[in-house]
């Protein structure tokens, strides 16, 4: 007992487990090692927190990301010192780029050994400082519970992101006084939630008079919670404005909505990119003007007044100068904007808006995603379309992806009606993300249909997690579009590097059916488009993990595509261009 406070003394390892419970944590993904064995011993002695043993620390962090993205709650990973911590760096950076709230606990050598090049020692705080929202090295056991509670607050407040707590082994063994979340002061970090009312009034005035408006939405809408998505939908329906989204924002507005233009950006739809280029009012809600969206900055939406709603002050005017910056939480700002707009009479420029929609409908006639499935070779677009058709009505479907062409085809051909149903690596573009992320999603939603749309090259980067899924009976479906190539690399080499295919394929791929069986999972292979539907149904009917090897055309390109350094109205359109519906300036020929 602490004689001054009367509080019971417990070890640092016990503090970690108690703090996680007090924060509502029910799941931890991790991999043990010498520097975290005291914490693992405490996890063993309780049943409230489930631990999932991954096969690689990178996968632990991606699984925590998948859990967080699909639930809105912070994900937690636990890894050991040295290589355990350095293996977590990719996941931390991925979560930082995509604003995913995760808490990573790392072991560290005892405090008296720090700086001595001890076994499995690394400067974890120094290494992870650039790739976390904040990190801590805890040298005092009494400080440990306060730091853990602060970490959860920082990870989930404002713009979400990853945090890391480095805990030396002697701190885990030593005893100290535990304090709960309510006893910890967090007022020093309270991001602004309410937007400036004058700026919001300016936004409403622009909404009332705009002739060619567009909502440009991002992952910030989803991170703000379901209320933000509902408010966004109400505003879109009430104003009648068109809406597009970044890769990370898919699902905030339903793909079946009549105002939906599809995704924009490098592989976005023709109508979305043309509307972004020609609009006179762009309302950016929770997106960060990343380069895959903007293309050439000096030619990006050159005729528009730009509004930017974001909770992160560092994102505003960082890439694109905006006319009306609004710092605040998306849900709060949209609530105020809707209230003010309604109070002023729900006005929009109806005549000009109708003309704008006529132009958009003309762009839609290009049918930029059109392709022909002919012969006995499965085109990847067809494979994704059939997967969509056979799974879209499932009431609890979640789609993850790896990174590459398959990721873009999934974004183009699959529709998302709700937020938190689409997990993909956007900012960092992390190959190997999808399989462990899907694992985290399945843990969070045991009754959900979780599918990882993958390319064979990206999937192989964390293939070892099939062992985790078999061990814990996680029925994730791996839908691999196997073109035996690094598809996106090969596409860029074809279009931009004179068809010099330098190291863009592997000459030694596994038999994925045998690989599945070696792990104790089910394997399916399909190479004939006539057999595809039945094979997908077989995959869906299996109650365990599946590897589906879908053999597709080897040299298919992903279109539309804005080449590097080009403007939004300078898209390559593939088959839509060959049909003669686009002139040299990118206009629709009627």
N, C-alpha and C positions, 0 to 999 in steps of 0.2 A: 504493500500500500504506500502511496505518496502521503507522507505525514502532514504536509501543508494543505493538500486539497482533499485528502481522503479517497482519491481515485486509485483504482487498482492498476498495478503495473503489469504490462504485458510486453511480449517481445516485438521487435520490429516486424518480423514475419507475420505474427498474429495481427498486428496493426494493419498490414497490407490487406489481408483477407477481410478483416472487419470493416475497413474503409470502403472496400469494393462493395460489400453487402450494403453498407449505409448509402452508397451511391446508386443502389438498385441494380447492380451488375449481376447477371445470372449466367453469363458465358464468358469464358476466357479461352483464347487460342494461343498455344505456346509450345515451347520445346525446352526441356530441362537441361541444366548444366550445373557445374560445381558452384557457381556464384549465385544461383537462385534456389539451391536445394532446401534451405530453410523455409522459403515460401511454398515450395512444392510439398513439403512435409505438412504444412498447415492446410493446404488445399486437400490433401489426402484425408485429413481428419474431419472433414465437414461435407455436407451434401447439398448446400444451397447454391453453390456456384459450380457449374459444369465446366470441366476442362477438356478441350479437344486437342489431342496430340497430333500436330501437323508433322510433315516430313522435312520442312525447311522453314527457317525463320521468315524469309520473305513471304512465304505463303501464310504464315500466321498473321502478318500485318494486312495482307490483301483480304484474308478471311474476315478480319475485324472491319475492314472497309465495307465489304459486302453486307455484313451484319448491320453496320451503321447506316449505309445508304438505303437499305430496304426497310429499316425500322424507324429511322429518325433518332435513335438512341446512340450514345457513344459506343464504339467497339473497343475491346480491350485485348491486348496481346502481351505475353510474358516471355521473355527470352533471356539467355544468359549473357555473360560479359564477352568482350573481345569479338570473335567472329559471329556470335549470336547477335550482338548489337549491330555490327557492320552489315550483316545480312539483312537487317531490318531497314536499312537506309532507303532502298528503292521504294518500299511500301510507304515509308514516311514522306518521301518526296512526292509520290503519287497522291497521297492524301492532302498534302499541302497545296498542290496545284489544283485539285478538284474540290477543295474545301470540305473534306470529310472529317467528322469529329472522331478521333481515336485517341486512346491513352495507351502508350507503350511503356511497360515496366521492364527495365533491364537490370541485370545483376552487375556488380562491379567488384573488383578485388578489394580486400579489406582496406580501410582508410590509411593504415600505416604503411601499406605497400604501394599506394598510388604514386606514380612517378618513378617507380623502380624497375619498370619493364617486367613486371611480374607475369606469371603464366596467365594467358588469356586476358591481359590488360589492354585496353584501348581508351583513348580520350573520347569517350562516348559523347559527353556534352559538347566538346569542341567539334567533333565530326558531325553531329546532328543539329548544331545551332542553325545552319542555313536551311535545313529542311524540316524544321518544326516551328510551330507557332510560338512555343516557349519550351524550355527544358530546365531540369533541375538536377544537381548532384546533392544528395542528402547525406550529410556527414554526422548528423545528430538525430538519434532515434526519437527524441521528443518532438522534433520538427516534422517527422515523417507523415503523420496523419494530416497535419495542416497542409503540407505540400500536395498530398494526394487529392484532398478536397479542392484545393485551388486549381489543380490540373484539370479536373473535370469541369470546373467553372470556365476556365480559359478555353478548353477544347470546344465547348458547346455554346459559348456566348459570342455575340457579334458574328463575324464571318467565321464559321466553324473551321477546325483544322486539327492537325495532329500535335500532341504534346508527348514529352518523354520524361520519365523519372528514373534516374540512375541511382541504384541503391547498393552501397558496399555491403559485403557479406557480414562484417562485424556489426553493422547497424541492424541487420536482420536478426542477429543473435541477441543483441543487447536489449535491455528492458527500458521502457519509458512510460509516460502517461498518455493515454489515448484521449483525443477530443473528437467530437462528432461534427458533421457538416454545419450545424447551426451555430457552433462555437467558433467558426472560422470567418474572419472578416474578408470579404471579397469586393468591397466597394471601390478599391483602387482600380478595378477593371470593370467598368460598366459601360459598354458601347451604347451609343445613342440609338434609340429605337424610333422615336417620333421625328418625322421630317419637318423641315422649316415650312411653316404654313404659307408664307408668302411665295416660296418657290412652288409649292403645290398649287396655289392659286394660279400662278403663271402657267403651269402644266395644264390646268383646266381650261384656261383661256386658249391655249394652243389647240386643245382637243376640239373646242367649239368652232374654230375657224379653219382647221387643216383641210387641205384639198386632197392630199395624197399621203395619208398617215399609215404607219405600220407599228405594231408592237413587236419588239425584239426581246425575247425572253431567254433567261439562262438558268443555270443550276441554283442561283440564289432564290428563285421562287420556290423551288422544292425544299431547299434548306430552311426557308422561313416557316415551313409547316403547311399542313393541309388547308388552314384558313387562307393562306396566301394564294394557293391554287384556286380556291373557291371564289375569292375576291377577283382574281384575274379573269376567271371565266365569266363572272357577272359583268365586269367592265367591258370585256370583248363583246358579249352578247348585246349589252345595252347600247354601245356606241356603233356596233357594226363594223369596226375596224378590222383589217386583216392582221393575222398574227403569225409569226415565225419563231423559230427557236434554235438555240445552239444544240450541239450533241448532248450536253449535260442537262439541258432543260426539257428533254422530251418527256411527255406525260403530264406536264403542268397544265396544259390545255389539251383536250382530247383530240386524237388524230381524226376522229369521225366528225368533229365540229365543222360547221359550214364556213367558218372564217379561217380555217387552218390552211396555211400555204406549204406546210412541210418544213423540213430542216433547211437552214441556209448555210453558206460557207463554201469551202473548197470543194466538197462533194454534195452540196446542197441542191435543192431543186431549182430549175430554171426560173419559175415564177417567183420563188422566194428571193433569189438573188437579184432579179430584175426589179422587183418591188423595192428592195433595199436600196438599189442604186438610184431609182427614180423618185423615191418618196420625198415629200417636203416636210414631214414630221416623223422623226424616229424616236420612239419611246423605249429606251433600253431599261429593262427591268431585271436586275440581278444577273447581268452578264458583264464580262470584263474586257470586251473588245479585243479578244485574242487574235493572233495573226491568221489562224485558220478561218476566221470569220471576216476579217477586214480586207484581206488581200493587200493590195497596194494602198497604203494609208492616204496618200494625197489624192487618190481617186475614189475613196470610200464614201459612198452616199453623199456626193458633192453638193446636192441641191437642198439638203435638209437642215432644219433646225433640230438639234439633238438634245434629248433629255436623258439623264442617267440617274436611275434610282439604285443605290447600293449601300450596304451597311459598312463597307470597308472604305474609309477615307482615302487610303493609298491607291485604290482602284480608279477613283474619279479624277479625270484629266491626266491620267498616267499615259494612256496611249492615244486617245482621241479627245480633242478639246470639245467640251460640251457647252451648250448654251444655257441649259437649266440643270445644274447639278443638285441632286436631292440626296443628302446623307440620311440614311435611316433604314429600318427594317422594312422589307417589302410589304408584309401584311399591314403594318401600321400606315405606311404611306398610301397604299392602295385604298385602305379603308377611308382615310381622310379625303383622297381624291374623289372617290365615288360619292361621298357625302356632299362635298362641295359642288361637284358637277350636277348632282340631282337637285340640290338647293337652287342652283342657277337656271334650272329649267330643262336639263337634259339635252342641251343643244349640240348639234353637229351640222356640218356643211353638207346637207343631204344631197343636193344636186351634184356637187363636185365629187362626193364620195361614190355616188352611183357611176359616174364617169370613170373613176379610179378602178372600181370593181370591173367595169367593162374591159379596161386595159388588162387587168390581171387575168380575167377569163380568156382573153386572147393569148396571153403568154401560156396559159395552161394547155392550149390546143397543141403546143409543141410535143406534149407527152414525153417529157425528157427521160423518163424511166422505161420507155418502151424497148422491147427486145423480142426476138423470135426464138422460141424453143423448137428446134428442128433436129431431126436425126436421132442418133442413139447416144449422143454425148450430153450429159446434164450440164446446163448452164447454171452458174452459181446463183444468178438472180432467180431462176426458176426454183432452185432448191429452197431458197429463203422464202419465196412467195408461197410455196406449198407448206413449209413449216408454219408460216403465219396462218394460212387458211385452216390448217388442222389443229391449231392450238389457241386461236384468238378468243374462242368462246369459253375457254377454261376460266373459272371464276377466280383463280388465284395463281395466275401465271407470272413468272419473273424471268426476264431475259438478261443474261450477262454476255459479254463478248471478250474475246482477246483483242488484239490490235492489228489492223491491216485492212485489206480490201473487204474481207468478210464483215468487219465492224461497220464499214460504211454501207454495205448492202443491207445489213440488219437495220440500220438507222433509216434507210430509204424505203425498204419494202415491208417493214413491220410497223404496226400501229400501236401506240400506247395511249390508253384512255385515262390512266391515273398516274399520279406521281409515285416515286419509290418502287417502280416496277422495272426499271432499266438501269443496269449497272455496267458501266464501261469506263475505261481509262481515257480521259479526255486530254488534259493538259500535258501530262508526261508521256502518254502513248506507250504504256508499259506492256510489252509482250510478256506473256505469262501471268497476266492479271486475272483473266476470266475464270479459270478453273478454281483457284482458291477463293475468289470472291463469290462464286456460285456456291461453294461449300459453306461460306458464312451465311449466305442468304437461306440456304436449305436448313441450316441449324436454327435460324430465326423463325422460319416458316416451315415446320415439319410436314404440313399437309399441302404445301405449295408445289406447283409444277415449275421446277427450276431447270432452265436450259442454258447451256453455255454455247453460243455460236462461235466457232473457232476456225482458225486456219491451222494446218498441220504443223507449221514451223513455230508459230506462237504457242500452240498447245504443248509442244514438247518441252518448253522451257520450265514448266512446273508439273510435268506428267506424274511425278512421284506422289502427288496428292491423291491419285486414285487409291493409294493404300489407305489414306485417311478416310476417304468416302466409303470404302468397303468395310473398314474397321467399325465405323459408326453407323453403317447402314444408311448412308445419305444418298437418296435416289436421284442424284443430279444426272441430267442427260447431256452428254458431250456431243454436239452436232458439228462435226469437223468437215469443212469444205476443203477437200484435199486436192489441190492443184499441183502438188509436188514442186511448188515454187515459193519464194518469198514474194508474194503477189504484188504488194504495193511497191516494193523495191524494183521488181522486174518491170512494172508499169512505168515508173519514173525513168528507168534506164532506156526503155523503148521510146518514150516521148521526148526525153530531155538529154539523153546521153548516147545518141547515135546507135541504139540497139546493141550496145556493148554490155552483155549480161555478165557482169563481174560478180561472182560469188552469190548469185541470187537463187540458187537451188541446192538441195542436198541430194547426193547420189546414193544415200544409204538411209532410207526411211523404213520404219518398222512395219510389220503386218499388224494393223491396229486391232483386228479381231483377236489375233493370238495374244497381243499385248493385254487387251481387256481380260481375256481368260486367265492369263498369268497372274493378274491382280485379283482374280476371283469375281470379276464383273462380267457383264454381257457385252459381246461385240457384234456389230451388224455392219455389213458393207453393202453399198448399192452403187452401181455404175450405169444403170439403165433408167431413163426417165419414166418408162412405163411401169417400173417397179417401185418408184419413189414413194408414192402415197402409202402403199402397203408396208413398206419398210419403216416409214415414220410412225405409222400406227403401231407397228411391232415395238418400236422404241418406247412409245408412250405407254403401252400396255404393261411393260416390264416394271416390277415394283422395286427394283434396285438400280444401282448406277449402271449406265450404258455408255459405251463409246460407239458412236455412229460414224462410220467412215464413208463419207459421201464423195465419190470420185467425180470431179467436175472438170470442165474445160481448163486446159493448162494455161492459156494465154489470153484470158478474158481481162478487159480493162474496166475500171470502175468510172462511170460517167453519171452525171455531169462532173466536170472538173475545171476549177479555175487554176490555170497554171501559175506557178510561183512568179510574183511580180506583176500580175495582171489584175485588171479591175473586174468587178462583178458582172459587167456586161460583155466580158471577153471569155466566156465559158467555152470549153470543148464539150460537145454534146453527143459524140459517138453516133449512134444509129439515127438519132433525131436529125442530125446534120445531113446524113446521107439521104434522108427522105426529102431533102430540098425545101424544108419549111423555115429555114433561117437564112437571112441574107448576111452579107459580109460584116454588117454593123451589129449583128445580133438581134435584129428585129424580126418579128414574125411576118412571114409572107402570107397574105390572105388571098 
